[in-house]
Amino acid sequence: MSKPFSSTEKLPANFPKTPEEWEALIAAAPGVDTPQAQAAVDTQWADAVLVPAGGGPKAVREALARRTRGPGKKAARVMTTLRLESGVLDAFRAGGPGWQTRINDALKDWLKTHPAA
């Protein structure tokens, strides 16, 4: 068990030493009632999603999928499962990061010559 830190040699000179000094420091600290603090809180919560208690990862994924990108915009991508031959997948992955985008681009090119039914 380590012994409590008791040396004040390495602490700043204005470091609180008594409970009263700590209370004064806490009282002087800015709260969330300042515009800057509220802006920071708003920024942190801007991308939050609410899920039911106990919903688990599935509920989080569903909530994230429901988020919109703004008025009139559709989701950029849709998460799906796709079965590919291992050789095809290996070839795209061999190109390094961005292999999913390359598969998406190849499918878009294919659709140009093969209209959707």
N, C-alpha and C positions, 0 to 999 in steps of 0.2 A: 504494500500500500504506500502510495507516495504521500509525503508530508505536505501540508498546505503551504502555499507561497506566502512568505511573510516578509520578504525583503522589499523595501521601498526604494532601494537604490536605483533600480532599473525603470521605475515608473516615472511618468512625467511629473513635474513639480505640482501641477494643478490637479492631479489625480485625486478623486474623493477618498477621504480616509475615515469619515464618520458616517453613520446613517443619515444625519442631518444634511451633510454635504451631498450624499447620493440623492436624497429627496429633492434638494434644490436643483441638482443637475437634471433630474427627471422632469421637474416642473418647468424648467427652462427649455426643454426639448420641444421642437415643433410637433404639433399633432396633425391629424388628418384634416383639420379644419382650415389649413392653409391651402391656397390654390395650387401650389407646386406639389404638395403631398397628394391632393385629390387627383391631380393630373396623372401622377405616378400610379395611383390605385386604378384609375380608369384604364390606363394603358395595359396594366397587368391583367385586367379582367376582360379586355376587349375581345379576345379570342376564346373565351371560356364557353363551354357548353354544359348544360344542366342535364343530368341523367337521374333516373329514379334510384333510390337507395337500393343497393344490392344488385343493380343492373349488370355490373361487370363489364368486361371489355366489349362484349357485343353491343350493349347499350351505348357505350362511348362511340363505337364505330358508326352506329346508326345515327346518333346525334350529330356527329361530324359530317356525315353524308347529307344531312338535311340542311346544313349551313349553305347559304347562298353567297355568290360572289358580288352581289350588288344588284340593283334594279335591272331587269332584263337580261341578265347574264346566266348562262347555264354552267353547270359544273364543268371544270376543265377536263377532268378524267373521271372514270367510273371504275371502282375496284371490282375485279372479276377473277374467276379462275379459268384458266385455259390450259388444255392438255396439248403439248407439242411433242414431236419426236425428239429424243435426246440429242441427236445430231444437229437438228435445227436450233435447239436451245443453246447447245454448246457453241455453235458458230456465232450466234449473236452475243453470247456472254464473253467470247474470246476477244471481242472488240473493246472490252473494259466497261467502265461506267457509262451509263446511257443506253444499255442494251434494250431496256423496255421501250424507250423512245424510238430506237431503231426498228423494233418490231412494229410499233404503232405506225411509223412512217411507211414501212413496207406494206402493211395492210391498207393504208390510205392510198398508196400507189396502185395496188391491186384493184381497189374499188373504182379507180378512174376508168379501167378497161372492162370491169365487170359490174355493171350497175346493180344496185341492191334490188331484190325482187319485191 
